[in-house]
Amino acid sequence: MSTKILVTGGAGYLGSILLEELLKKDYEVTLFDQFVYGVRPILHLISNPRLKIVKGDVRDLKHLDEHKAKADVIFHLAAVVGFPACLNNPEFAETTNLLGSENASKNLSKDQRIIFA
């Protein structure tokens, strides 16, 4: 049985690189992302049968929990990064970075692992 991995923010710069590496190692991967910056970084991966793509917001605990419950490991990469991006929309940045991180770490089972970048 393959390890199931959830990657929040998986369509971002780091996430798209991580997805590719995880899929090369035959993991079952769920990508959970709002796609604020589009899907271009993951287009070459979308036909991979071990990749499940979910459009979701880490600030939505109920939706995130549905997918966290199925994962053995969670890589939490969803964030608004950099001063210009945070300054452009401070409320979105704060809620995504703080509430999103809180939500990613809530309601985990004792067997689940979470990795914060």
C-alpha positions in Angstrom: 0.0 0.0 0.0 1.4 3.4 -1.1 1.9 6.2 1.4 -0.8 8.9 0.8 0.5 12.5 0.8 -1.4 15.7 0.9 0.4 18.8 -0.3 -1.2 22.2 0.5 -0.1 24.9 -1.9 1.1 22.2 -4.3 0.7 24.4 -7.4 3.2 27.0 -6.2 6.9 27.2 -6.9 8.1 24.7 -4.2 5.0 22.6 -4.3 5.2 21.9 -8.0 8.8 20.7 -7.6 7.8 18.6 -4.5 4.9 17.0 -6.4 7.1 15.9 -9.2 9.6 14.3 -6.9 6.9 12.5 -4.8 5.2 11.2 -7.9 8.5 9.9 -9.3 8.8 7.9 -6.0 5.3 6.4 -6.6 3.5 8.1 -3.8 -0.2 8.7 -3.9 -0.4 12.5 -3.8 -3.3 14.9 -3.3 -2.7 18.5 -4.4 -4.8 21.0 -2.4 -4.5 24.5 -3.7 -6.6 27.6 -4.5 -4.7 28.1 -7.8 -4.4 31.8 -7.2 -1.4 31.9 -9.6 -2.9 29.4 -12.0 -2.1 25.8 -13.0 0.8 26.2 -15.3 3.5 24.8 -12.9 1.6 21.5 -12.6 0.3 21.0 -16.2 2.9 18.4 -17.0 1.7 16.3 -14.0 -2.0 16.4 -14.4 -2.3 13.1 -16.3 -0.4 11.2 -13.6 -2.9 8.6 -12.2 -1.4 8.9 -8.7 -2.2 12.6 -8.5 -5.5 13.9 -7.3 -6.1 17.6 -7.7 -8.4 19.5 -5.3 -9.3 23.1 -5.6 -9.4 24.2 -2.0 -8.6 27.0 0.5 -6.6 26.1 3.6 -8.7 28.6 5.5 -11.7 26.3 5.0 -11.1 23.8 7.8 -14.0 21.5 7.0 -12.9 21.0 3.3 -9.2 20.7 4.3 -10.0 18.1 7.0 -11.8 15.9 4.4 -8.6 15.6 2.6 -6.2 15.5 5.6 -8.1 12.6 7.0 -7.0 10.5 4.0 -3.3 11.4 4.2 -0.5 9.7 6.0 1.8 12.8 5.6 0.9 16.4 5.0 3.3 18.9 3.5 2.0 22.3 4.3 3.3 24.8 1.7 0.2 27.0 1.2 1.2 30.6 2.0 1.3 34.1 0.7 5.1 34.7 0.4 7.1 37.9 0.2 6.6 41.4 1.3 5.1 42.7 -2.0 2.5 40.0 -2.1 1.6 40.4 1.6 1.4 44.2 1.3 -0.8 43.9 -1.8 -3.5 42.0 0.2 -2.6 42.0 3.9 -5.9 40.4 5.1 -5.6 37.5 2.6 -2.0 37.0 3.5 -2.6 37.0 7.2 -5.6 34.7 7.1 -3.9 32.3 4.7 -0.6 32.2 6.5 -2.0 32.1 10.1 -5.4 30.5 9.9 -4.2 28.2 7.1 -1.3 26.9 9.2 -3.5 26.4 12.2 -6.0 24.5 10.1 -3.3 22.3 8.6 -2.1 21.3 12.0 -5.6 20.7 13.6 -7.4 17.4 13.9 -4.5 15.2 13.0 -4.4 11.6 14.1 -1.6 10.3 16.2 -0.2 8.4 13.1 -0.2 11.4 10.8 2.9 13.5 10.2 2.9 17.1 9.1 5.8 19.0 7.6 5.9 22.8 7.6 8.2 24.4 5.1 
